[in-house]
Amino acid sequence: MKRNTWIQGSLMSLLLLYLCACSNSNANDGNTSSNSLMKIVQETEHGLFYSPDPEEKVKTSVAALAEAFESNYDRITKLFEFEPVGKTVIHVYSDKVEFTKMIGRDTEGTYVAKENVIKVYTPAALEDPEVKADYVAQVVHEFVHAVTQQINPVVGYAKWLDEGLAYYASNQLETELETRSLFLDVPTLEQLEDPDYFAKAGGSAYFYSGSIIRFIVHEYGEKALNEIIKDPEQMEQILKESTQNIYEKWKADLLKT
């Protein structure tokens, strides 16, 4: 098949075609000096929540993150048929400037694969319901990264797949679909294949990548999705469709939404 750069090819091709996903894109993500300042704030059934900030400052925000994490834990691990070994470690920072400096880029969350640690920025004050919803969704989003990249680290190098999985499984996609009815910026297949697509499209790239994952689940099933996670290069063989056909079917389905 001629059009297969979306997912097929050698691992080297994958690395060249796609920028590293949010969880792998900067060497500073593994800043061990900040890790030494971490203190346990809350332990849950499946998680350990640490912060470099005083417990009294972040206790409320950490509790909100912990509640969201636990309420989504079983659903996500069941979806991907994977149970992490040990409790998931989450580092919570309330200072955005320091967090950005520590991570080395402007983001509000990352999964550091080499440490197997989720790191998130969350403001200490979460009184606004919309603000709270955004930040608790972020920790769930990063947990999806943690799960899928533990299943197969290669996922972290296919950005549409990595971010699409996280946006879909964190329910951020469904939340956006509740208010979004126009799809005027649907990417072409060429745009999806462009390693700079996320940098150019911003939030829309997350939405459309998530909608591709949603389409795969609805059209081909969760089993097929999990097979793709384990071997992304074999997507056409797994779905028994060419990349072009998958794209056209996804686009038609999306525009019916």
N, C-alpha and C positions, 0 to 999 in steps of 0.2 A: 504494500500500500504506500502511496506516495506521501500522503499527509499524515505523518505520525510523530512530529516533533513535540506535540502537546505532552506526551507521556512516555513514548517508547524511546528506544535507543540505549546505548551503554550508560553505565553510571557516570562516566566522564561527561557524556553529552548532557545528562541531567544536571550535573554540577555547573556546566557552562551555560545552559539555557535558563536556569532559574537562580535568582538571587536567594541567598539563605533567608529563611523565614524569620519572623520576629524573634524567635527563640535562639537563633544561631548567628545573628548578623553582626556581633561586635565582640571582640576579644575581651573587652572590659566587663562583659556580663559575669565573668567569674572572679570578680574582685574579692580576693580572700581577706584583704585587710578589713573591709566592712563586715565580713562574716564573723570576725573575731569579736565584734561589738554586740553581737546578737544575744538577746535574752528571751527565754521562753515567756510568752504571754498567755497562751491558751493551748491546751491539748484536747483533741476530740477523739472520737473513735478511730478515725482514719487520718487525722492530720496533726501536725505540730506547727504552731504559729509563733514565729519569732519576730522581734523588732529591736532596732537599736535605740528606739525612743523610750522614754519613761512609760511604764505600764499604765499609769493613771491617765496619760495623754491618749493612748491608742486602744485602751481596753474596749471601748464601745465599738469602734470601727472594726477591730479584730473580731469581736463577737458577731458582727454582721457578716463578715467574710466567712467565718467558720460555719455559721448557720447555712449560708448559701452553698458552701462547699459540701457539707454533709447531706444537704437535701438533694443534691444532684449526683452524689458519689455513686450510689447503686445503679442509677439509670445509665450513667456514662460507662461504668465498667462493664455493665451487662451489654450495652450497645456494641462495645468493641471487644467483648469477650476476653477481657484482660483484667487481672487483679494485681496491682502494684505490690512489690515485696516491701513490707514494712509500711510505716506511716509516711504520707506525703509531707515534705517539709516546705513551708511557705514563709518567706521573709517579707514583712510588711514595713514600708517606709511612709512616713507622713510628711516629709520635706521633699517637695518636688524638685527643687534645685539640686539638692544633694543626691537624690535618686538619679536624675538625669546625668549628673557628673559621674556617679558610680557606674551606671550602665554604659555611658559613652554615647548616648543618642536620645532623642526625644521620644519617649514611649511611656506608657503607664503600666506595662507589665511585660514579663519575659519568662520563658522557661530556659534555665541554663542546663543543657543536657549533660555537660561534663561533670556537673556537681549534683545533678538530679534534684534541683531546687527551683521552686517557683519564686519569683521576685516581683512584687507589685507595689506601686505607689497608690496609697489610699489616704485622702485627707482625714484628719482626726474628727472633723465635724461632718456628719452625714444626715443632718436634719431634713434636708430637702429630699423628698421621695424620689425624684427623677435622678438626682445626683447619686443617691444611694443605689438605685437600680443599676446605673451604669457601672459603678465600681464593684458591686458584688458579682455582676456578670463577668467582669474582667478576670476575677480569680477562677471562675468556672471555665472561662475561655482558655486560660493558661493551663488548667488541669487537663483539658482535652489535649493540648500540645504535649503535656507530660506523658499521658497515656499512649497516644499514637506514636510518639517518637521513641518510647521504650519498646513498643512492638516492632518498629522498624525505623532506625535513625535516618534512613534515606528520605523519609517523608519530610523532614525538616528542610530539604533542599528543593522541593517542588512547591513553590510558594502558594500557588493556587490551591493545591491539595492540602497543604498544612493549614493555611488560614481558612480555607473553605470548611474543613473538618471542624475547626474550633468555632467558627461563626455559626455553623449549623448545629453542632451538638451542645453548644452553650445556650441555645434558644435565642440568641441575639438576632438570628435571621427571622424567626417567627415574630419577634417583637417588631422588627422593622416592617415586615409584611403587613402588620396590622394598620399601618399608617401610609404605606407606599402603594400607589396604584398606577403610577406612570413609570415606564421603562424606556426613557428616551436615549439613554447612553449605554445600551446593551453592547458589550464589546464584540468585535469581530474575532474570528479564530486567530487571525494574525496578531491582534492585540493581546489575546490570552497567551500567545506563544512568546510575546515580547518580555524579556527579563525586566524591563523597566515599567511594566504595566502598573504595578502597585504604586510606584513612586508618582506616576502620571495621573492615575485615577483616584487615588486616595481611598476614602471610605467606600466608594462604589465597587472597588475591586474586591473588598471583603464580602459585600452583599452578593455580587454575582458569583463569586467563588463558592460561597455558602449555598447559593441556589443550585449550582451544579451538583453539589453533594446531595442536596435534597432531592433533586431529580433522579440521581442514580439510585437512591434508596427507594423512591416511589416506583421507579420503572423496572429496576433490576433486583432490588432487595438488599437487606442488610448484609447477607452472606457475601454477595458480590462486592459490596463496599469493603468488607473486611479482607477479602482476597486482594483487592486493589492496594490496600494499605500494606499488606505483606509483600506485594510485588507490583509496584506502580508501573513498571515498564511493560507489564503484560495486560494493561487495561483493555486494549482492543480484543485480545484473545479471551479475557474473562467475560466481557460483555457481548462478545461475538458481533461487534459493530466496529466500523471504521471510526476514526476520530471525527471525520467530517459528518458522518451520520449522527453520532452522539451529540455533536454540537448543534446540528440542525433540529434534532428532536428536542433538546433542552431549550433552545430558543423559542420554538413553537409552543412548548408547554408553558414557559415563563410568560409569554405574551397573552396566554389565556387566563393567567392568574387574576 
